[in-house]
């Protein structure tokens, strides 16, 4: 079986691809093959501009810029660009992770052809046109069959008919928002979920290999610590999901459909979804990391026993008179180094997840949800409460 030297023969892992990505490349909206931010801005701003124009022409300007329509603005101007900011930031890190586990031989040379085969499989799937075509067809069918629930349909006197003719009769603004803007947002969301599924599958396949994990690795994760850095780059996607969820809850509160207290289950659901999507994939390595830690503790305990026994016989045993002087001896430094190694093994994590990573992703998930508190605690009331706390008046 052939081996791959230093990862030179391995194809870099990338999840960028598919018809939309190729279209962006042809239009010059994808730079250097991985910078897709310009594509995201065009896909967000262009349909939003048409939406604003239609709303102004049809007399929905007041509604368009009210809290009842905030969901549309957030989805198009915040969430859609953030989808592409995330892929721009994270895609190079996928390849860096693969090169790292090859260079450090976490994946031994004899197993690198198997890793290369998995990367080739991911490349075929992410470049296929069929998944995106299926997503688009599914979402279009949903848009035509599901009731039109957007604010423009309601304010134009429609009850949100489930048939396409009912939507078009409502208003052009309503039809554009429901059939184009929402279809685009849902398509891009499913497109990202497909990529997450490919990434999860790749991690699962890597976890099935006979990895050479090192319990004394300084990353405290056996050599898989770089995964923490990779997943922090999902913060932009988490921000997009939380922002869209927060905007939807804000719309419901503004329309009087729910109260602020009724948003707690929705907020909890958003946080659970974020945790499942972005922390869940890392659990595939928990079994191997746990075995590595247990084996490391056992091996280094045996080594430590041997060393301290010999150390005591040499320096503290009855009649011990070593030929070398005590001052400057390397034995004491070696004892300290061995103690440090044992501490590293005991501190080894059974998941490539650190507290810093949890804080980073937690802030991204919670930050867009904070404005919801203004429905219960208006700005004026918050300022008055702050002044009262500071001045004691």
C-alpha positions in Angstrom: 0.0 0.0 0.0 1.4 3.4 -1.0 1.9 6.2 1.5 1.6 9.9 1.2 4.6 12.0 2.2 3.7 15.0 4.4 0.3 15.3 2.8 1.7 16.3 -0.6 -0.5 13.7 -2.4 -3.6 14.5 -0.5 -6.3 16.7 -2.1 -7.1 19.6 0.2 -10.5 19.1 1.8 -13.0 21.8 0.7 -16.8 22.0 1.0 -17.1 24.8 -1.6 -18.8 23.6 -4.7 -22.0 23.0 -6.5 -23.9 24.9 -9.2 -24.3 28.1 -7.2 -20.6 28.3 -6.4 -19.7 27.7 -10.0 -22.1 30.4 -11.1 -20.5 32.8 -8.7 -17.1 32.0 -10.1 -18.3 32.7 -13.6 -19.9 36.0 -12.6 -16.6 37.0 -10.8 -18.3 37.1 -7.4 -16.0 34.4 -6.0 -12.5 35.6 -5.5 -9.5 33.3 -5.2 -11.8 30.3 -5.3 -12.8 30.6 -1.6 -13.9 34.3 -0.9 -17.6 34.2 -1.5 -18.6 37.2 0.5 -19.4 39.3 -2.6 -21.8 36.5 -3.8 -23.5 36.6 -0.4 -23.9 40.4 -0.5 -25.5 40.2 -4.0 -27.8 37.4 -3.1 -29.0 39.3 0.0 -29.1 42.9 -1.2 -30.5 42.4 -4.7 -33.8 40.7 -3.6 -34.1 43.1 -0.7 -33.8 46.0 -3.0 -36.6 44.7 -5.2 -38.7 44.0 -2.1 -38.3 47.6 -1.0 -39.1 49.0 -4.4 -42.3 46.8 -4.7 -43.4 47.8 -1.2 -43.0 51.5 -1.8 -44.9 51.3 -5.2 -47.8 49.4 -3.6 -48.0 51.6 -0.5 -46.5 49.2 2.0 -43.6 51.5 2.9 -44.8 52.1 6.5 -45.2 48.3 7.0 -41.9 47.5 5.4 -39.9 49.5 8.0 -42.0 48.4 11.0 -41.1 45.8 13.6 -43.7 43.5 12.0 -41.5 43.1 8.9 -38.1 42.8 10.7 -37.8 39.2 9.8 -37.4 39.8 6.1 -34.7 42.4 6.6 -32.7 40.2 9.0 -32.9 37.2 6.7 -31.8 39.0 3.6 -29.4 41.6 5.0 -27.9 39.7 7.9 -28.4 36.0 7.6 -27.7 35.5 3.9 -24.4 37.4 3.9 -23.3 35.7 7.1 -23.8 32.3 5.4 -21.1 33.2 2.9 -18.9 35.0 5.5 -18.9 31.7 7.3 -17.9 29.5 4.3 -15.2 32.0 3.4 -13.7 31.8 6.9 -14.1 28.1 7.6 -13.3 26.4 4.3 -9.5 27.0 4.4 -9.6 25.5 7.9 -10.9 22.2 6.7 -7.8 21.7 4.5 -5.6 22.9 7.3 -7.1 20.3 9.7 -6.4 17.5 7.1 -2.8 18.6 6.6 -2.3 18.8 10.3 -3.4 15.3 11.1 -1.3 14.0 8.2 1.8 16.0 9.1 1.6 14.9 12.7 0.8 11.4 11.7 -2.3 11.3 13.7 -3.4 9.4 10.6 -0.4 7.0 10.1 1.2 6.9 6.6 -0.3 3.5 5.9 -3.8 4.9 6.4 -3.3 8.1 4.4 -4.6 6.5 1.1 -7.8 5.7 2.9 -8.0 9.3 4.1 -7.4 10.5 0.5 -10.2 8.3 -0.7 -12.6 9.9 1.8 -11.6 13.3 0.7 -12.2 12.4 -3.0 -15.7 11.1 -2.0 -16.5 14.4 -0.3 -15.3 16.3 -3.4 -17.6 14.3 -5.6 -20.6 14.9 -3.4 -20.0 18.6 -2.8 -19.6 19.3 -6.5 -22.8 17.3 -7.5 -25.7 19.3 -8.9 -28.4 16.9 -7.7 -28.5 17.9 -4.0 -29.0 21.6 -4.7 -31.5 20.8 -7.4 -33.5 18.7 -5.0 -33.3 21.4 -2.3 -34.6 24.0 -4.8 -37.4 21.8 -6.0 -38.5 21.0 -2.4 -38.5 24.6 -1.4 -40.4 25.8 -4.5 -43.1 23.1 -3.9 -43.3 24.3 -0.2 -43.7 27.9 -1.3 -46.5 27.0 -3.7 -48.4 24.6 -1.3 -47.9 26.2 2.1 -50.0 29.2 3.3 -48.5 32.6 2.7 -48.0 33.9 6.2 -45.9 37.1 5.5 -47.0 40.5 6.8 -47.7 42.0 3.4 -50.3 39.4 2.6 -52.0 40.0 5.9 -52.1 43.7 5.6 -53.5 43.6 2.1 -56.6 41.8 3.5 -55.7 38.2 2.4 -55.9 35.4 4.8 -52.9 33.8 3.2 -54.4 31.4 0.7 -52.6 28.2 0.1 -52.8 28.4 -3.7 -50.4 30.3 -5.9 -53.1 32.4 -7.5 -54.2 33.6 -4.1 -50.6 34.7 -3.4 -50.3 36.6 -6.6 -53.7 38.3 -6.1 -52.6 39.5 -2.7 -49.8 41.8 -3.9 -46.6 41.8 -5.9 -44.7 42.6 -2.6 -46.2 39.5 -0.9 -45.5 37.3 -3.9 -41.9 38.4 -4.2 -41.2 38.0 -0.5 -42.8 34.6 -0.2 -41.9 33.1 -3.6 -38.4 34.6 -4.1 -36.9 36.0 -0.8 -38.1 33.1 1.4 -37.3 30.5 -1.2 -33.7 31.9 -1.5 -33.2 32.0 2.3 -34.5 28.4 2.7 -32.4 27.2 -0.2 -29.2 28.7 1.3 -30.0 27.3 4.7 -30.5 23.8 3.3 -27.3 24.2 1.3 -25.4 24.8 4.5 -27.1 21.9 6.3 -25.9 19.7 3.4 -22.4 20.9 3.9 -22.6 20.3 7.6 -23.8 16.8 6.8 -20.7 16.2 4.6 -18.4 17.5 7.3 -20.1 15.3 9.9 -19.7 12.3 7.6 -16.0 13.1 7.0 -15.3 13.4 10.7 -17.1 10.1 11.4 -15.1 8.4 8.7 -11.8 9.8 10.1 -12.9 8.6 13.6 -13.2 5.1 12.2 -9.5 5.0 11.2 -6.9 3.6 13.6 -5.7 7.0 14.7 -2.4 7.5 16.4 -3.5 9.8 19.3 -0.8 10.9 21.7 -2.0 11.4 25.3 0.8 13.9 26.1 0.0 16.1 23.2 0.1 19.7 24.4 -3.3 20.5 22.9 -4.9 18.2 25.6 -6.9 16.5 22.8 -4.4 13.8 21.6 -3.5 15.8 18.5 -7.1 16.7 17.5 -7.1 20.1 19.2 -7.2 22.0 15.9 -10.8 20.9 15.5 -11.7 23.4 18.2 -10.3 26.2 16.1 -12.1 24.9 13.0 -15.4 24.9 14.8 -15.0 28.4 16.2 -15.2 29.5 12.6 -18.8 28.4 12.6 -19.6 31.4 14.7 -20.8 33.4 11.7 -23.3 30.7 10.8 -24.5 30.4 14.4 -24.9 34.2 14.4 -27.0 33.9 11.2 -29.3 31.1 12.6 -29.8 32.9 15.9 -30.4 36.3 14.2 -33.1 34.7 12.0 -34.7 33.0 14.9 -34.6 36.2 17.0 -36.2 38.2 14.2 -39.0 35.7 13.8 -39.8 35.8 17.5 -39.7 39.6 17.4 -42.2 39.6 14.6 -44.5 37.3 16.5 -44.3 39.6 19.6 -44.9 42.7 17.5 -48.0 41.2 15.8 -49.4 40.3 19.2 -49.4 36.5 18.6 -47.2 35.7 21.5 -45.9 37.4 24.7 -42.3 37.8 25.6 -42.5 35.0 28.2 -43.7 32.7 25.5 -40.4 33.1 23.6 -38.4 31.1 26.2 -39.1 27.7 24.5 -38.2 29.2 21.1 -34.9 30.6 22.5 -34.2 27.3 24.1 -34.8 25.5 20.8 -32.4 27.8 18.9 -29.7 27.1 21.5 -30.3 23.4 21.3 -30.1 23.4 17.5 -26.9 25.3 17.6 -25.4 22.9 20.1 -26.5 19.8 18.1 -25.2 21.2 14.8 -21.8 22.6 15.9 -20.8 20.6 19.0 -22.5 17.3 18.2 -20.1 16.3 15.3 -17.1 16.4 17.7 -18.6 13.6 19.8 -17.5 11.0 17.2 -14.0 11.2 18.7 -15.1 10.8 22.3 -14.5 7.0 22.4 -11.0 7.1 20.9 -10.0 10.0 23.1 -11.3 8.3 26.2 -9.4 5.1 25.4 -6.2 7.2 24.7 -6.5 8.9 28.0 -7.1 5.7 30.0 -4.1 4.0 28.2 -2.0 7.1 28.8 -2.7 7.2 32.5 -1.9 3.5 32.8 1.3 3.7 30.8 2.7 6.8 32.4 1.7 5.6 35.9 3.9 2.5 35.2 6.7 4.6 33.8 6.4 7.0 36.8 6.6 4.1 39.3 9.8 2.8 37.7 11.4 6.2 37.6 10.6 7.3 41.2 11.7 3.9 42.5 15.1 4.2 40.7 15.4 7.8 41.7 14.9 7.0 45.4 17.3 4.0 45.3 19.9 6.3 43.6 19.6 9.4 45.8 17.7 8.4 48.9 18.5 4.7 49.4 20.6 3.4 52.3 24.2 4.2 51.7 23.5 5.9 48.4 26.5 7.8 47.2 26.0 8.6 43.5 29.2 9.5 41.6 27.6 12.7 40.2 27.0 15.8 42.3 23.5 16.5 43.5 23.6 20.1 42.4 23.0 20.4 38.6 21.9 16.8 38.2 19.5 16.1 35.4 17.6 13.5 37.4 15.6 16.1 39.3 14.6 18.0 36.1 13.6 14.7 34.5 11.4 13.9 37.6 9.7 17.3 37.1 9.3 16.7 33.4 7.7 13.3 34.1 5.4 14.9 36.6 4.3 17.5 34.0 3.7 14.8 31.4 1.5 12.8 33.8 -0.5 16.0 34.6 -1.0 16.6 30.8 -2.3 13.0 30.4 -4.7 13.4 33.4 -5.9 16.7 32.0 -6.5 15.3 28.5 -10.1 16.0 27.3 -12.3 13.2 26.0 -13.8 15.7 23.6 -12.0 18.3 21.4 -14.0 21.0 23.0 -12.6 23.7 25.3 -14.2 26.2 27.6 -13.0 29.1 25.3 -14.7 27.5 22.4 -18.0 27.1 24.3 -17.8 30.8 25.3 -17.0 31.9 21.8 -19.9 30.0 20.2 -22.2 30.7 23.1 -21.8 34.5 22.6 -22.5 34.1 18.9 -25.7 32.2 19.7 -26.9 34.5 22.5 -26.0 37.9 21.1 -28.8 38.2 18.5 -31.3 37.0 21.1 -30.6 39.9 23.6 -32.7 42.5 21.7 -35.8 40.5 22.5 -35.4 41.7 26.1 -36.4 45.2 24.9 -40.0 44.0 24.5 -40.2 43.3 28.2 -37.7 46.0 29.4 -37.9 49.1 27.1 -34.8 51.2 26.7 -36.3 54.1 28.8 -37.1 51.7 31.6 -33.6 50.1 31.5 -32.0 53.5 31.6 -34.1 54.6 34.5 -33.3 51.4 36.3 -29.6 51.9 35.6 -29.6 55.5 36.9 -31.5 54.3 40.0 -28.8 51.6 40.7 -26.0 54.1 40.2 -27.3 57.1 42.1 -29.4 55.2 44.6 -32.3 57.6 44.0 
